[in-house]
């Protein structure tokens, strides 16, 4: 039925009969009959490049929302990464490019530190005391003469041995010494020239230049050296220079020292090293890939001292003081004291503490110390009685004998034990606690005032004063004698701006208890006060401390701070900044006029202890001799004074070790110094 055909046409509708697959039937018939199948080739969908894979296993995931989200995240990450790389490249090339270019260039050279000149030191009149000059040296190119690969560091090559042998033949210095010098300098700085000859003459420098082919790797150079145009004078305060030691590195005041640097080791050179020392001169040298020097040094910046130091020292007076100390020793020998061999002198401005001269003998030659290493090594090893490095004016401590009496007198006046008109007996001896204390004049027996006692320097008069101090100490615990000595500057550092000052000692009962163990040794007996009253016993002070005390008595009670530096100056010597040294204190003196009158009379009255020296001197001097026992040798000779007597300007203190009586050695030496200070010409008999 047609209607059946119509129904069969709808068999593919849901619920209807299924229509057979004609494609399958056709394929089967063709296969059975052997006829070829005529079909169109199947077209597969083309994958999008870089988006979809060729495989269709997960074709449904591609072009979905999750797929594009992941691809987007990956793209953002890739862009961020490449952006960071681009920023880093820009930073390296643009921002940090100059820095890295400089670092790369630095690989082609090394910095070398070379010594420089120190600042000048001038005296009070502007004379150059310490300057800088050049010294010829012979240097070696370590890389040209050897290599640093040996067991001892640098070792000479065969060529280097030949060159060093030729140098040894020309100079007399053995090859091993020359090689050791190179080894030592290579350790300090492998790129700096090694100094093999520390001093070369101009003649030898010409000899070396003319034979450069025979001495390859050797050169003549110039290094700065301290010069002393005024000669050897002033070593007492100038001090020594030396290479910084390992113990000094890092613990110095400014902590900027480096190995090989030359610094001040004592005196003014050490105290003002920060001002005088400008450090190293920097240079650079080209090196190859192995760090070996190629070519010569190139200075980066020429440095020269911009500041110097002006002192209070007057070199004319300094030379006079040094000569006077030597003459004082000669005077002591003439008086029969053959063991006199040392002494010192201090010249102090009584108004402000400026040191005009500071002399000590035996001393050393700072010129030789700067030029000759063997001389310097000998100085440092010297430990005999001469001790040339000991500044006896500031580091020597002594009993000072009768020069202590004016200080005792002021203590007695201030504490009320006496007044200027009090009378005490001067006798040939005084017995205290079973011990007899003698006077220089054994036959005297006279009542004296303070002025007379100072004039004739009566020991027993001051012994009696010492017993009064002792009983006052027992009754009230007062130590007036010691207290006034310390107030006036004795027994402690004065504040001198040159390092190494000794403290000294003014003995007290507390000092006894701290020093001794035995009970009887720790008792302050009456005899201790008696001995102290004339500057004996355990008293040990420096000549500089005596000068400070006498300056206070002379100027009305101002305890000055002694100093040798006055001002900072520029290259032309013009003062840039004055240095201030305020006084330590001002003490109220009691009836000091009586002491001044007594010291004037001691130098001018017929009975005065120093009248034979100063009675006819045109400048009025107020002074006190001192004779201090110093067994087993002769007594120490002292003279402490100021002038003019009633308008004090200068304080002069002279001490001659084992020089005998003060009038025999110290007083005539002081007269020489006053003659130089006031330009007094020598007269007959003096």
TASUL-V576287 format. One record per backbone hydrogen bond with DSSP energy under -1.0 kcal/mol. CO is the residue of the C=O (numbers start at 1). NH is the residue of the N-H. If there is no record, write none. Layout:
co->CO nh->NH
co->CO nh->NH
//
This chain:
co->1 nh->5
co->2 nh->6
co->3 nh->7
co->4 nh->8
co->5 nh->9
co->8 nh->11
co->10 nh->13
co->13 nh->16
co->21 nh->25
co->22 nh->26
co->23 nh->27
co->24 nh->28
co->25 nh->29
co->26 nh->30
co->27 nh->31
co->28 nh->32
co->29 nh->33
co->30 nh->34
co->48 nh->51
co->48 nh->52
co->56 nh->59
co->58 nh->61
co->61 nh->64
co->64 nh->68
co->65 nh->69
co->66 nh->70
co->67 nh->71
co->68 nh->72
co->69 nh->73
co->70 nh->74
co->71 nh->75
co->72 nh->76
co->73 nh->77
co->74 nh->78
co->75 nh->79
co->76 nh->80
co->77 nh->81
co->78 nh->82
co->79 nh->83
co->80 nh->84
co->81 nh->85
co->82 nh->86
co->83 nh->87
co->84 nh->88
co->85 nh->89
co->86 nh->90
co->87 nh->91
co->88 nh->92
co->89 nh->93
co->90 nh->94
co->91 nh->96
co->96 nh->100
co->97 nh->101
co->98 nh->102
co->99 nh->103
co->100 nh->104
co->101 nh->105
co->102 nh->106
co->105 nh->108
co->106 nh->109
co->108 nh->287
co->110 nh->285
co->112 nh->283
co->114 nh->281
co->120 nh->309
co->121 nh->129
co->121 nh->130
co->122 nh->311
co->123 nh->126
co->127 nh->123
co->130 nh->121
co->131 nh->227
co->133 nh->225
co->135 nh->223
co->136 nh->200
co->137 nh->221
co->138 nh->196
co->138 nh->197
co->139 nh->219
co->140 nh->142
co->140 nh->194
co->141 nh->145
co->142 nh->146
co->145 nh->157
co->147 nh->155
co->150 nh->153
co->153 nh->150
co->155 nh->147
co->157 nh->161
co->158 nh->162
co->159 nh->163
co->160 nh->164
co->161 nh->165
co->162 nh->166
co->163 nh->167
co->164 nh->168
co->165 nh->169
co->166 nh->170
co->167 nh->171
co->168 nh->172
co->174 nh->178
co->175 nh->179
co->176 nh->180
co->177 nh->181
co->178 nh->182
co->179 nh->183
co->180 nh->184
co->181 nh->185
co->182 nh->186
co->183 nh->187
co->184 nh->188
co->185 nh->189
co->194 nh->140
co->197 nh->138
co->201 nh->205
co->202 nh->206
co->203 nh->207
co->204 nh->208
co->205 nh->209
co->206 nh->210
co->211 nh->215
co->215 nh->218
co->217 nh->141
co->219 nh->139
co->221 nh->137
co->223 nh->135
co->225 nh->133
co->227 nh->131
co->228 nh->231
co->234 nh->237
co->234 nh->238
co->235 nh->239
co->237 nh->268
co->238 nh->269
co->240 nh->265
co->240 nh->266
co->242 nh->263
co->245 nh->249
co->248 nh->251
co->258 nh->261
co->261 nh->244
co->263 nh->242
co->266 nh->270
co->267 nh->271
co->268 nh->272
co->270 nh->273
co->272 nh->276
co->273 nh->277
co->276 nh->119
co->281 nh->114
co->282 nh->300
co->283 nh->112
co->284 nh->298
co->285 nh->110
co->286 nh->294
co->288 nh->291
co->292 nh->288
co->298 nh->284
co->308 nh->569
co->309 nh->122
co->310 nh->566
co->310 nh->567
co->313 nh->124
co->314 nh->318
co->315 nh->319
co->316 nh->320
co->317 nh->321
co->318 nh->322
co->319 nh->323
co->320 nh->324
co->321 nh->325
co->322 nh->326
co->323 nh->327
co->324 nh->328
co->325 nh->329
co->326 nh->330
co->327 nh->331
co->328 nh->332
co->329 nh->333
co->330 nh->334
co->331 nh->335
co->332 nh->337
co->333 nh->336
co->336 nh->338
co->337 nh->340
co->342 nh->657
co->343 nh->361
co->344 nh->655
co->345 nh->359
co->346 nh->653
co->347 nh->356
co->347 nh->357
co->348 nh->651
co->349 nh->353
co->353 nh->563
co->354 nh->349
co->356 nh->314
co->357 nh->347
co->359 nh->345
co->361 nh->343
co->365 nh->369
co->366 nh->370
co->367 nh->371
co->368 nh->372
co->372 nh->376
co->373 nh->377
co->374 nh->378
co->375 nh->379
co->376 nh->380
co->377 nh->381
co->378 nh->382
co->387 nh->390
co->390 nh->392
co->391 nh->394
co->391 nh->395
co->393 nh->544
co->394 nh->502
co->398 nh->541
co->400 nh->403
co->401 nh->404
co->402 nh->405
co->404 nh->408
co->405 nh->409
co->406 nh->410
co->407 nh->411
co->408 nh->412
co->409 nh->413
co->410 nh->414
co->411 nh->415
co->412 nh->417
co->412 nh->418
co->419 nh->422
co->424 nh->448
co->426 nh->446
co->428 nh->439
co->430 nh->437
co->432 nh->435
co->435 nh->432
co->437 nh->430
co->441 nh->444
co->446 nh->426
co->448 nh->424
co->449 nh->453
co->450 nh->454
co->451 nh->455
co->452 nh->456
co->453 nh->458
co->455 nh->609
co->458 nh->462
co->459 nh->463
co->460 nh->464
co->461 nh->465
co->462 nh->466
co->463 nh->467
co->464 nh->468
co->465 nh->469
co->466 nh->470
co->467 nh->471
co->468 nh->472
co->469 nh->473
co->470 nh->474
co->471 nh->475
co->472 nh->476
co->473 nh->477
co->479 nh->483
co->480 nh->484
co->481 nh->485
co->482 nh->486
co->483 nh->487
co->484 nh->488
co->485 nh->490
co->486 nh->489
co->505 nh->540
co->508 nh->512
co->509 nh->513
co->510 nh->514
co->511 nh->515
co->512 nh->516
co->523 nh->525
co->526 nh->530
co->527 nh->531
co->528 nh->532
co->529 nh->533
co->531 nh->534
co->531 nh->536
co->532 nh->535
co->535 nh->401
co->536 nh->539
co->540 nh->505
co->541 nh->398
co->542 nh->546
co->543 nh->547
co->544 nh->548
co->545 nh->549
co->546 nh->550
co->547 nh->551
co->548 nh->552
co->549 nh->553
co->550 nh->554
co->551 nh->555
co->552 nh->557
co->557 nh->587
co->558 nh->560
co->559 nh->584
co->563 nh->355
co->564 nh->312
co->566 nh->579
co->567 nh->310
co->568 nh->576
co->568 nh->577
co->569 nh->308
co->570 nh->573
co->574 nh->570
co->577 nh->568
co->585 nh->559
co->591 nh->594
co->592 nh->596
co->593 nh->597
co->594 nh->598
co->595 nh->599
co->596 nh->600
co->597 nh->601
co->598 nh->602
co->599 nh->623
co->601 nh->605
co->602 nh->610
co->605 nh->608
co->610 nh->613
co->610 nh->614
co->611 nh->615
co->614 nh->617
co->620 nh->645
co->622 nh->642
co->624 nh->640
co->626 nh->638
co->628 nh->636
co->630 nh->633
co->635 nh->660
co->636 nh->628
co->637 nh->656
co->638 nh->626
co->639 nh->654
co->640 nh->624
co->641 nh->652
co->642 nh->622
co->643 nh->649
co->643 nh->650
co->649 nh->350
co->650 nh->643
co->651 nh->348
co->652 nh->641
co->653 nh->346
co->654 nh->639
co->655 nh->344
co->656 nh->637
co->656 nh->659
co->661 nh->664
co->661 nh->665
co->662 nh->667
co->665 nh->669
co->666 nh->670
co->667 nh->671
co->668 nh->672
co->669 nh->673
co->670 nh->674
co->671 nh->675
co->672 nh->676
co->673 nh->677
co->674 nh->678
co->675 nh->680
co->683 nh->686
//
